[in-house]
């Protein structure tokens, strides 16, 4: 056994002892990083998300830079990006609200190179991170739609948002690496998890063009309440669910001028 083999085996053992389910994969990534192994391992063993330890993640083939204090995109959110893309004209305008690292906006930018992509977030750390990840997209800082330029009103084809949708009373049940290392405002969805969804739905009609779409990720059990919020906002609602992991996206279409 070579010294490299021994280092890999020891790294896997340390990660497995810390409870990392994918210890072998994580060990390979940590060892390939090139920075101080002891420091990286200590951070991961202490519970910091692997993506923040490495400073990047793979989001459906797109390398997304991540910084401490910025929400880590989940792989299930690729479904949200895909459904947004399906409703975005090739030369259309899309807005990624609550963009965090800008993963959805970067995905749309990659898949719809002739579209105009805007991203916005209230948090300055997230905005700085998104500006690194977007090549041509425009990143704004502000509370939901407030950060967008006024000329977008009535001209947006797709608004997409991965809002926090965990009910406040259920935050304690989240894995420690999320609960302890990601900003609370990116996890806490309010009493029933839909506080931001209702705000976005109520304001979306002002920004969408006729026939435009609003898409937001929710949990399957929130479907009825989300439908009600979209309908109250004048949006024709439907939803799609991935049966493999129960990821649900509610889709609203603006049917009035």
Secondary structure, 3 states (H helix, E strand, C coil): CCHHHHHHHHHHHHHHHCCCCCHHHHHHHHHHHCCCHHHHHHHHHCCCCHHHHHCEEEECCEEEECCCCCCCCCHHHHHHHHHHHHCCCCCCEEEEECCCCCHHHHHHHHHCCCCEEEEEECCHHHHHHHHHHCCCCEEEECCHHHHCCHHHCCCEEEEEECCCCECHHHHHHCCHHHHCCCCHHHCECCCCCCHHHHHHHHHHHHHEEEEEEEEEEEEHHHHHHHHHHHHHCCEEEEEEEECCCCEEEEEEEECCC
